[in-house]
Amino acid sequence: SELSLEDVSMSSLKGPVLVAQCDCSGSDKCKCCVPSLRLSYTYLLWLEMVTGLNPLWSPLMSVRPIDIVKPEPPLNLHLQMTEKGQVKICWSDPVLMPYLLQYEVKISASPAQNGWQVVQAALETSLVIDNLLLDSSYSVQVRSRNRHGPGFWSEWSTLHNLSLGAEVLYFPPKLLASVGSNVSFHCIYKNHSKPVESKEIVWWLNLAEEIPASQYQLVNAHVSKVTLFNLEATKPRGSFFYKALYCCHRSRECHQAYAELYVVDVNITITCQTDGYLTQMTCRWAVNPNTLLLGSSMQLRYYRSKLYCADFPSTSPNSEVKECHLQQNHSYQCTFQPIFLLSGYTLWVEFKHSLGTLQSSPSCVVPADVVKPLPPSNITAEVSRSTGLLEVSWTNPIFTHSDLEFQIQYGVSREDITWQLYEVSKAPEWAAIEVGKLCVAYVVQMRCRELGGAGYWSDWSTAARTLVRDIKAPSQGPEFWRIITEDPARRQKNVTLLWKPLPKNRSLCSVSRYVVMHQTSGNTSWAEHVENGTTCSFPWTEGTHTVTVLAMNSVGVSSLNFNLTLSQHMSTVSVVRSLSAYPVNSTCVVLVWTLSAQPHVVTAFVIEWKNLNEEQEPQWVRVPPNTTKYYIHDHFILVEKYRFSLYPVFAEGVGKSRATEHFTKGGYEHEKNANLSVVLPIVISTSALLLGALLVSHQRMKKLFWEDVPNPKNCSWAQGVNFQKPETFEHLFIKHPEVMSFEPLPEPPIVLEDFSVTQALKPEDTQGFIVMDSVFATAQDSEGDSACSNSHFSSSAFSESSQDGHSSGEMPRQSDIKYATVVSSSGSSGLYRQKTNQSSSVSRCSVAEDSIATGTFSRGSWDVGNGAVLLLPDCPGRQTSKTLSLSLISSEGFSEPSDQDETFTDGDSPEQSLCYLGLMSLDKGEDDIFVTKGSGVMCGVHRADLLEEGGFLQHTPPDLNALIQSSLKYKASVPYVPQFQMTAAKVQETTKP
């Protein structure tokens, strides 16, 4: 029944009474199944029992099946993220219900957490839960029932453990976006069922490109957010039409789950066009088929405003869908008919997909602004005889304004037409175009559009063609020549005239016939017409016969023509002295000739050539009279025989010809090479000048470069040395072991011991102290060798008493000395300030003889410029040389032997060695001596010989002897060291006693 129970009576029941089978076995309850129910009907149920012969009925019960439905439990429980980074539990209904459902969500703790339960109600198929529940082993179950009416709760769904859910959660898991947009994704990453802190999360695109950290955002402790800017369209990769976005741990550990990003290019341009009859508007738009997604659809939506377009078009919910048809070129075409010419149509393309809907940018169009007019009609074209211009006329199309602009394209009529464009605006249906060629047929087409660029160009009109007509009379008659043949039978000469067809630029535009005018010496004249052909023959019977050939067309005859006079008298006049033919190649021959003096004026030359091995008419060409060389272009077979003839043409007639039948070899080449005799000397002289300039500049550069480099041959140590031998330089700088006075030792380390000055000497205490100063070269010595110019010594203020030599009456004995160089790195230094001028300086690397004499220092004080030499006398008891051998110090850092070095050794006496004492970095002072701590003795002698054997120290003042005894410490001997040893200096100042 469709009535409620209160309104139901037995008489209102419809249909037969149905009996349901009941099963009452094995239980105190009976179960009855009523089939084929309608959910919205009301069913009356009662129970009929038979006791004996009396039936017993139970009270009636009214039931609506829809009110007692027990749904199936929800399915597919899973976790998702919200846009705000929250976690929600989601599920789905098993079957589609005819009414809305309500849900209960039960969250249960594990038995270890006291097994508590929380039940929450929900009206949607999802429920937001606390993110902290992901850290522990909580379980979730869901059940459902009718939301608004009676019914039964379904059974609880399958248990879902929150800690065993997805390892990575994304929001959104799938996203559809348009090109150029910005999108964001959220992520929760779990490692071993424990959420990872958001600062430990990194993002990768397609597992190939790491997204920069500047695009990350920490939503909370476990949720990371990334934003992608200015998206590009997704390119299909096989069956994948999306970009995979991975949320990973910073250790580059990633799970296989990812978010899918679909980017579609919806930057679609819609173009519309109104036909020339103003009855319909056709709109077209195209898409890239590679960017379309499976299951997507596209449609054109629009709405129309009453008048014109808005300044900023926008979409509207009151839009309509326009049916469009797919074309072959992946474009769509839609037609609007009828149309409102002044209304604004706002259009856009809508892209639909299961992930969402995208829209292109809307555009608005007014049909009256996009009209494509009909092409002009009734096109005519011709080349005017009076002006020589291409004149074009036409009729404007219908449904257009008078303000139109036109494009006229024209070209010479042929298969491949090269079009030229001519534009004209507001023309009164007529235009004149200047063309370069008048005697050709032209093809002309036109199109038009609204003036100002609104709308579209019309299609090109049908082609119109011009006819070739004679515009003017020929400007010039043809060039012609004659061929004379003898007729022995009639005893006369026959003349055949040959001419070349007149080109169109001279015939303007065609030649209908040629007229040959004859004039003889007998004052007889006549005309002969040649309709089709370029030859004419006649007998030559008079002594003089003048011929003129005229060209004629429909307008008139040529005004400028060539004349040729045939004269038997002039045919004997010879003016061509020589004629030579030089072959250049198989297509060119050079003809060169010379002329002799003649009283007649040559008006032209005519060259004839013919292959003697073939039967053919000779070829000819007319040449200007001021030419003596001409290039003939033809196909020549050089192994065959040709005849070349040159005819001088006078006003009185044709002179005698000069002919040659062979090619001249070598002459033309020599003529070409004649120019080389002029050019070659110029090239040679120029090259010589350049070479000379190069050598001079090289010498100057060499002089500038080596200006400061010394010439070793100007120094004493280089006398007699052969610098051409390579080993010379080795002997200069290497001292060989065999000349040493001691056994060769392995190279020990150079140990420089400090010596200190404990007391500064007064000028009066310098008795017996031998010093030699080194000073800078004076300006007068600058011209000398630079290797020696800085090696001057001052021999003043030093001497030595030689008691041994003078007391015994023997020859004065000059003791060998050992010296050391005192070098100052400061600007100036000194032991004592020298107030008097220096004198007796040694110049040009020479040594003052007998510079050691008995006595004391003559001036009582001495100074040091940039260095000083401390001389140590040889030890007594050792064999010494007979003469003083002194090595001077050069600026190159090696010693220069004096002229007496050859007597440095005496017979079998051992070789004497020099000792060098280096003193560095002397600072300037008044009366004090400043000596560096880093200076020391670098000497190859024994300290005992020097200090203990009665040598130098025996005759020194006590103060100096104490100074040397306390300061000089010998550690190691070296075979050879430089005189100048520049080291870091730390100055120690001494005090006066």
MIPALUM-756196 format. One record per residue (C-alpha): residue in one letter; x, y, z. Coordinates in pm, whole numbers, plus 50000, padded with zeros to 5 digits. Layout:
<rs>
AXYZ;...
</rs>
This chain:
<rs>
S500005000050000;E501035035849948;L499145046950260;S500345048150615;L499265022450869;E496625045051024;D494885049150691;V495105013450586;S492064990750592;M491654956450458;S489594970150171;S492404993550061;L494924966050014;K496034960549658;G497114929649489;P497174894349610;V498304884749953;L501774870149934;V503014842850157;A506624843050269;Q508374811350367;C509714811550720;D512394790550876;C511774783251244;S513964752951288;G516574750951557;S515764783551724;D513194802251910;K513054827251628;C511704824551278;K513324840450977;C511104850150683;C512324863850348;V510034886350145;P511254888749783;S510814915849517;L510384945349744;R509894981649645;L511735004249886;S509165032349890;Y506085010149940;T504455002750270;Y504034965950345;L501524951450597;L502824920850767;W501104896850998;L501714862051124;E499104835351070;M499124804651291;V496814774551266;T495934757051587;G493844727651514;L491234740051274;N491214776351390;P493544801451230;L495104827451453;W496284861351322;S498804884451481;P498314922151483;L499144940251160;M502584955951129;S503364983650876;V506874983950728;R508635005250464;P511754987250338;I513645019850288;D513315027350659;I514874995250779;V517954993250550;K521214981150704;P524064992750477;E527224973850404;P530294985850597;P532495012450430;L535485001150227;N538965012750129;L540085030950440;H543195051850372;L544985083650481;Q545115116150287;M546305151850341;T544335183950336;E545305216750178;K546315229650521;G548665200550582;Q546305180850807;V545835142950796;K542415128150733;I541065092750721;C539075085950404;W536745057550298;S534215049250028;D530705034450024;P530314999049893;V527195005949682;L525325036949575;M522615043949829;P519335062049744;Y519785085150040;L522555102550229;L524475084450500;Q526015093850827;Y529155077850967;E530795069451293;V534585066951319;K536085046451601;I539725052651691;S541105025251915;A544375024152098;S546474992952126;P546174971352439;A549514985052555;Q547875019452570;N544975007752793;G542765000752489;W540705032552498;Q538305041552219;V537015074052072;V533955075651850;Q533395106251628;A530515113651392;A531015124251032;L528755134450749;E531355131350469;T533495102250360;S536525116550543;L537495128650889;V540455150050993;I542525134051268;D545435145651480;N548855141651315;L550225128051642;L548185096551595;L550585086451318;D553405081151570;S551665052751758;S549775021151672;Y546215034151659;S543465016351463;V540465031051286;Q537065016151196;V534025031851028;R530315023151006;S527305040350841;R523505043950848;N520705065150705;R521315101950782;H517715115450803;G515415085550876;P515195053151066;G517535025350980;F520245002951112;W523975008651156;S526154988350932;E528824965651067;W532194980951149;S534634982050860;T537884963350849;L540434975051104;H542935000450962;N546235005851146;L547355042251118;S551035034251172;L551015009350885;G549555033550631;A551285049350334;E554925058950388;V554445091750204;L551325113250196;Y550805139949931;F548285167349886;P547055168149628;P548045133649503;K547085144549150;L546835179849018;L545775195348688;A547295229548611;S547715252748315;V550925265348155;G552435295248334;S550605289448663;N552075283349012;V551105252549216;S551935239149564;F552195203949711;H552235191950073;C553985161050198;I554415139550511;Y557325115450491;K557535085350725;N560675065550784;H560115031550947;S556565042251035;K557835073651208;P557175108151054;V560335126550955;E560825162751052;S559855186250774;K563295202550765;E564765168750665;I562555166450354;V563715174649999;W561725174749674;W562655159649339;L561005162848999;N560965130548796;L563785118449022;A566145137448792;E565945173548904;E566205184749264;I563975214249339;P565885242949508;A565385246749883;S564295282749832;Q560955268849707;Y560335249050030;Q558115259750319;L557815242850658;V554075240750740;N554595223651075;A556985199051237;H556175170850992;V554585187450686;S556705202150406;K555365223750126;V556905230649785;T555815256049525;L556515252849153;F556505285048951;N555735292648586;L554935257248482;E555715244048137;A553505220447941;T553915183448014;K555575164447734;P554315128847689;R556865102147780;G555515070047642;S552245063247823;F552985089348093;F551325123148054;Y552385138248387;K555375149648587;A556235128748894;L556905148649211;Y558825129649481;C559055138249851;C562315123349984;H564595123250283;R567625145850267;S569775114450256;R568225109149910;E566115080550030;C562815081049840;H559705059249844;Q558075048149524;A554935068749591;Y554785102349412;A552385130249325;E551235134648968;L551305168948803;Y549435173848475;V550225206548296;V548095215247992;D548675244147754;V545395263147740;N546895294447586;I544585290647288;T544105317947031;I540625321146885;T540305338646548;C537005348346391;Q536135359846039;T532965374345894;D532205365545533;G531905391645259;Y528095388545250;L527915397145626;T525715367145702;Q527875344945922;M530995345146140;T533395315746147;C535705310846445;R538715287546452;W541095275746723;A543775249446731;V545395227747001;N548515206847021;P547385170447017;N550485159947213;T549365179847517;L545855165247539;L545165140947823;L543305108447794;G539695112647892;S539715150247841;S537335171047631;M537345206747496;Q534455229447410;L533945265547307;R531865287047539;Y530635322347466;Y528205349247561;R527075379947363;S526865415647483;K524385439147324;L526885464147187;Y530615461347132;C533105445847378;A534125453247733;D537575467647798;F538595436547994;P536775405147876;S535955379148140;T534085346348161;S530475344648271;P528365317248430;N525615325748182;S527655313247889;E526615289247619;V528385260647450;K529015263647076;E529305232046874;C532615229746689;H533905204646436;L537385189846432;Q539315196846113;Q542145177145955;N544895200146087;H543955194446454;S541915226546459;Y538295232746545;Q535845253846346;C532595269346471;T530035289646276;F527785316746419;Q524705323346208;P522845346446223;I525115373046366;F524795407646515;L527415429146344;L527885453946631;S527535429946925;G530515417847123;Y531065380447136;T533225369047431;L534705334547368;W536965310247553;V537855273147542;E537045250947837;F539205220447907;K537485193248110;H539115163848284;S538375141748581;L541015161048776;G539425194648713;T538505221148459;L540775246648291;Q539855276948086;S541715297147827;S541935334747845;P538695350247715;S538725372047403;C536035394447260;V535295400846892;V532845423146704;P531715407546370;A531865440846189;D535605443946271;V536625410246127;V535045411745783;K536855394545495;P535455412545189;L534855397644849;P537695402944596;P537475430544334;S535805420444009;N535955429743638;I539765432443631;T541235445843307;A544885452743226;E546785466342925;V550035484242840;S549245519142714;R550695529942378;S550815566242475;T552465563242815;G553985528342818;L552405521543163;L550505490943280;E546955503143332;V544645482943562;S540925488743625;W538415470343847;T535085471644029;N534865473644407;P533155444644589;I529665447844733;F528875453645104;T532005474445149;H532765510845216;S534505532844966;D537575535445193;L539455504845082;E543095496845028;F544205474644741;Q547175452844657;I547945446044290;Q550365418044208;Y551655415243854;G554305395843669;V555435384043329;S553195356243203;R555075323243222;E555015290843419;D556995303643717;I555725338943768;T557835363043972;W555265385344135;Q555735422344205;L553475441044448;Y551895475044404;E549695490844671;V547115518144628;S544505533444863;K541215551244797;A541705546144424;P538845554444185;E538875518844053;W541895525743832;A545715525143864;A548765529143638;I551995510143708;E555395516543553;V556895484543413;G560345477043279;K559365455842981;L556765467942735;C556685439742486;V555695411042716;A552355397942841;Y551535405143206;V549325386543453;V547485408543708;Q545585399644029;M544035421344303;R542735419744659;C541355445044907;R540475451645273;E539075479345491;L541335509745512;G543255512145839;G544005475045878;A540635464346021;G539465430445903;Y541205406845664;W542515408145309;S540135393645057;D541105364544839;W543015372244521;S540795379844227;T540775360443905;A543795367943685;A543695392843402;R546255391043118;T547555417942884;L548035413942508;V551325421942335;R550745450542091;D553005473541894;I553545504742095;K555845524141868;A557625520141538;P560935501341562;S563625524041702;Q566375509341482;G566765487541179;P568685454741190;E572435451141145;F573215432540823;W576105419440615;R576595406940260;I577885374940110;I579185378739753;T579245349039516;E580505347939155;D578175336938871;P580525327338584;A577675318438354;R576175352838366;R579455370038441;Q578045388138738;K578185388339112;N575295378539330;V574895394939671;T573045378639962;L572145401040256;L572075385340604;W570615402140912;K569735392241262;P566175393741399;L565455426541570;P565045422841951;K561795433842112;N563305463542293;R564085478241949;S561105465841751;L558495477942008;C557105452442003;S557115431641685;V558325432441325;S555785424341058;R558205427440764;Y561605440740654;V562075465840368;V565315464940165;M566055498239994;H568415497839689;Q570305527539544;T572755523339249;S575325546039091;G573005549238791;N570565568339017;T568215538739020;S566375530039342;W563755504739444;A562365487639753;E561995450839826;H559805436340104;V560775405340301;E557775391140490;N559185360640663;G562945357140671;T566235374340740;T567935371240396;C567645388540064;S569585382339736;F570115404239434;P572655407639145;W575415433339165;T575715448938822;E576615485038892;G579945498739012;T578375512139330;H575345497739503;T574005510839837;V571645489640045;T569525498940352;V567375474740555;L564355488840744;A562135471841005;M558345477040994;N555485469741235;S551845480241266;V552835515141382;G555515524141125;V559075518141002;S562375522341182;S563925557041181;L567585547841250;N568995523040997;F572325509040877;N573635515140523;L576085493340332;T577735504740008;L579115479339765;S581905494939556;Q584245476839323;H586765504639361;M586845503639740;S587095465739745;T590775469539649;V591655492939937;S593705473840197;V594155489040543;V594535457940759;R598245451040800;S598095418941006;L595505395841156;S596095369141421;A593745344641593;Y594575332141943;P592525303942096;V591615309742461;N589495278742510;S586875258742322;T584345286942348;C586475317842291;V588965330042030;V590745363642040;L591215381641709;V593965408141706;W594815430541415;T596895460441320;L596145487941069;S598225507840828;A597845544640755;Q595055552340512;P593235583340384;H589805567840428;V587885567640754;V586855533440882;T583235533841006;A583175497741127;F584775463541102;V583015431141013;I584505398141128;E583605366040947;W584495331141067;K583665297040931;N584585260940993;L586145249040669;N585325212840748;E581605219440749;E579185232240490;Q577495261540656;E576965298440619;P579725319740767;Q579025337641091;W579705374341130;V579745402441381;R579955440341346;V582765456641549;P583305493641633;P586015511341430;N588245520041728;T588845483541819;T591975462941741;K591115432141948;Y587875413141972;Y586755382042165;I584665358341955;H582415335742163;D581335304141983;H581825266841999;F585255259741848;I586885226241777;L590545235441801;V591775205541597;E589705216541298;K590455244041053;Y588755277841065;R588915308640847;F588775342441011;S588285373040786;L588325409740880;Y586605435440653;P587085472740697;V583915491940622;F584125527540486;A581415552140404;E582365547640037;G582245509540048;V583755477840186;G587535475140172;K589795445540107;S589695418540371;R592535401840561;A592055364640640;T593855338040840;E593195300540852;H595305289841147;F595615297441515;T598655316141641;K600345298941935;G602155317142210;G601555352542098;Y598495358642308;E600155343642613;H603135366442568;E600785395442539;K599165386142868;N602545381443033;A603805414942910;N602235431543208;L604355409943436;S607515427143313;V606165459143463;V604635444943780;L607455421043873;P610185447543925;I607815467444142;V607095436944357;I610795428344388;S611805463944484;T608995466344738;S610055433344893;A613665445144916;L612605477145091;L610505457745340;L613365433745410;G615785462845466;A613385479845702;L612985447345892;L616745443145932;V617225478946049;S614445475746305;H615935442646421;Q619335458746479;R617745487446669;M615755463846887;K618875443246948;K620815474347048;L618055486047282;F617645451747434;W621395445547494;E622245481247593;D622525472647964;V624035438147911;P627875438247960;N630325427747697;P632495401647866;K635395407147625;N636055441247780;C636845425748119;S640185412248228;W638895378248324;A637695372147967;Q641025377747798;G642035347547591;V638745329047653;N637105312747354;F633385318847386;Q632595297947078;K633065265947278;P630075254447482;E632195241947768;T633645276747823;F630615287348027;E630915256348243;H634555264848333;L633625300948406;F631135293048678;I632295258948804;K635475255149003;H636905220748944;P638025200049237;E641525194049107;V642585230149153;M641565230949514;S644135230449789;F642165204849981;E640465172249906;P637045174049742;L634355171250003;P630735162849965;E628785194849952;P628165203250315;P625495226950420;I626655262850442;V626565273050805;L626705310050866;E627725318451221;D626955351951370;F629545375351495;S628825405451706;V630575438051762;T631245443152129;Q633015476152091;A633275502751826;L636775514351742;K637855549851755;P639585564051452;E642825564551643;D642535527551728;T642515514851370;Q646255507751352;G647005477951134;F643395474151016;I643315467550644;V640155479150465;M639255484250101;D636095503850012;S633875498149715;V632105528549583;F629875536349291;A631315545048956;T631555581248873;A629875596848574;Q633155596548384;D633305558548411;S629845552448271;E631235545547929;G633135515448050;D632005479848072;S629025476548300;A630415444648439;C633295464048586;S631965499148629;N630635491348976;S633855474149091;H635955504149186;F637945503649503;S639425530949710;S642975523349803;S643285552650033;A643285549650407;F644645514750428;S648205501650467;E650145474850640;S653615474250788;S655885447950645;Q658475443350910;D659715410350765;G660685424350429;H662425456450531;S664295444950845;S666195417750667;G666995438550369;E665215415750134;M662785425449869;P659555438650014;R657295409350072;Q653715413649970;S651575390250167;D648645371750016;I645415384250163;K641985370950223;Y639045394750208;A635405396250268;T632715418450124;V630585439750347;V627305447150168;S624565469750296;S621015466050184;S620145500450313;G620625531950118;S623935540850287;S626045527350569;G629465532750714;L631875524950982;Y632975560751014;R631845590850821;Q634405601150561;K634555638450534;T637295641250277;N636995632849906;Q637825598549786;S640965594849583;S643205568849425;S640235548549317;V640825518449108;S639165521948767;R638265497648490;C638805466848710;S642505474148774;V644275470149113;A646585495649263;E650065481549288;D652015482849614;S648865492849790;I650025476150108;A652805496350274;T654315501550611;G652395525150829;T649005531050966;F645845544650814;S646715577250660;R643375594350721;G642325578751042;S638835570250927;W637165551250645;D633615546050530;V631565520950341;G629195529750057;N627155499449964;G629795474350066;A633275469950208;V636035444550179;L637765431650490;L641275419450397;L642855391950602;P646605387150551;D647985352850482;C649195332350767;P652955331250831;G654685299050772;R652805291350454;Q654305296050115;T653005327449958;S653205341649616;K655845365849518;T653355391549409;L650065402749549;S647195385449381;L643955403449439;S640585393249303;L638185421349252;I634495419549299;S632325424148995;S628645432648973;E627845398648827;G628665380549150;F631975363549052;S635605373549112;E637745389348846;P641445379448861;S644005407048821;D646875406948584;Q649105391748850;D646895361148896;E649185340948678;T651855343448952;F649455334549223;T651115300549269;D654795295649283;G656335263849154;D655335235349370;S653805257449631;P650225249349708;E647515270749559;Q646405298949777;S642725303749843;L640855335449912;C638655339250214;Y635385358450199;L633795374250501;G630255386350436;L628795414950636;M625205423650553;S622685451650611;L624695480050755;D622665508450888;K623905543950890;G625435558051208;E627745585251322;D630565566751496;D629035532651560;I629395500251367;F626135481351298;V626575444851199;T623835419651131;K623415388351332;G623075368051016;S626495375150880;G629375351450929;V632615337550801;M632505317850481;C636095306850435;G638105276850332;V641005281550577;H641575268650924;R640755291451209;A643995280751380;D646075293351088;L644265325851089;L643975332851457;E646805314051624;E649845311451397;G651125346251441;G649545359351130;F647075387051100;L646005387451465;Q649545390951591;H649815425951453;T646345438651522;P645445461951806;P644175445252118;D640635457752072;L640435444351719;N642105411951818;A639575407052094;L636775415151849;I637885389151598;Q638745362851861;S635295365852018;S633205369351703;L634585346651432;K633405311151461;Y634275285951198;K631875258051132;A632285244250780;S634305250950472;V632845253150125;P634695251749795;Y633145283649658;V630445307949755;P629355340549597;Q630885372249727;F627475388349768;Q625155369150001;M621915388450058;T620095375850367;A617495389250602;A619175412650841;K618495421051202;V620675449451316;Q622395448951654;E623625482251780;T626855484751979;T627615510352238;K630725530452286;P633035522152574;
</rs>
